Amino acid sequence: MVKKDFEFEFFLPFIRTEDGRTSTIAIIRLLTRQPCQGTEGKTRAIIQAVTCWVRDTVKGRACWNYSSSDLNIGDLASYESYFRRWLKTKKLPLKDLEFIWVGEVSDSMYYDRHLVEGERLDK
């Protein structure tokens, strides 16, 4: 979490796994007006904002219909510009949501994978 000018910035990955492997990842950047406690706090801020957007706007309702009433982060990515434009006009806890990357994953590595062959440094 980074605090900037009375905003709190978070990065949150959404991960889909299929057959025991990660198949799709969405990484989003959140700006909130107040700190969010853990994943649950961030999730609540997102759900509150998306629910209001779907309830109150034509584009939100179109996204809901597009998702077959099962709106997830991938569906929201398709309507990102509409959602962000609407969100900037509201005073909700979630101030902004930006998709950094969304896509399928063909391969992945463990985060702590060593990237140097230490035994080759002295040669």
N, C-alpha and C positions, 0 to 999 in steps of 0.2 A: 504494500500500500504506500502510495506517495501522496502527500498533501500539497496541493498547489492552489494558492489564491482562494481559499475557502471551499475547495473541492477535494474529493478523495478519489484517487485513481487506482483501479484494480485491473488485473488481467486474469481472465477466467477461461480455462479450456473446457470444452464440451467434447466428450469422447464416446464414440459408438464402437462397440466390440461385437464381432461376429466370429463364430467358430474359434473362440479363444484368442483372437488377435484384434488389434486396433485397426478398424477399417476406415473410419472417418473422424476428422477432427475439425472443430470450429474453435477459434481463439478470438475472444472478444475483449475489448477494452471498455470498462465502465467508468463513468464519472458519477459520483454521488454527492449529494449535498451534506451528508453526514457519514460517519464511519459505519461500515456494515460488519457485523460480527459473523465471521466464518462464512462458509459456503451457503449456509441457510439464510443468513442475512442478505447476501447478494442475490440469491434466488428469489427471496420475497420481494426485493426491490424490482427485479425484472418482471416477475409475474404480476405485480400490482400495475406496473406501467403498461405491459402488453394487454392485460385484461381491460384496462380503461380505454386503450387505443382501439381494441376490437369492438368494445361496447359503443364507443362514441364516434367512430369514423367509418366512412364508406370503404376506404382502403383497408382499414383494420378488419372489417367484416369480410372483404374480398379475400384477405389473407387467411382468415378463419375458414372460409368456404374452400379455398385452394388446398388447405391442409386436411380437408375432410373432417373437420372438427377435432383435429388431433395436432394442434399447432406446436411445433418444436423449433429448436434453434435454426435448423436448416430451412424451414418454411419462412421464418422471420428474415433470414438472410436475403430471400428473394424480394422482400419488401423493405429492405433496410432504409433506403432514402426516404420513403414515406413515413416510416416510423420515427426516424431521427428528426425530420422536419417538424412533425407533430410534437415530439417530446420536448423540443427546445422552446415550445410555447407554453409548457406546463411547469408547475412548481411541485413536481413529485420528488420523492427521495432520489430516484434515478434521474440524473441530469442529462446523460448522453450514453449511448451504446454504439460502439463502432466495431465492425467486423474486421479483424486484422487478417485472418486467413480462414478459409473454409474449403475443405476438399477431402478427397479420398487419399488414403495412405497405402502405398504399395509395400513399403518397408519401413521399419522403425528400429531405433537403437535405444538401449538403456541410457538414461540420462547420465549415469555415472560411469559410462564406458570410458576407459582410459584411451587417450588419443596419442600417447607417446610411447614408443618402445624404449623404455629406460635403458635396457642392455645395449642399445645401439648408440647411445649418446657419447660414449668414450671412444668410438672408432673413427 
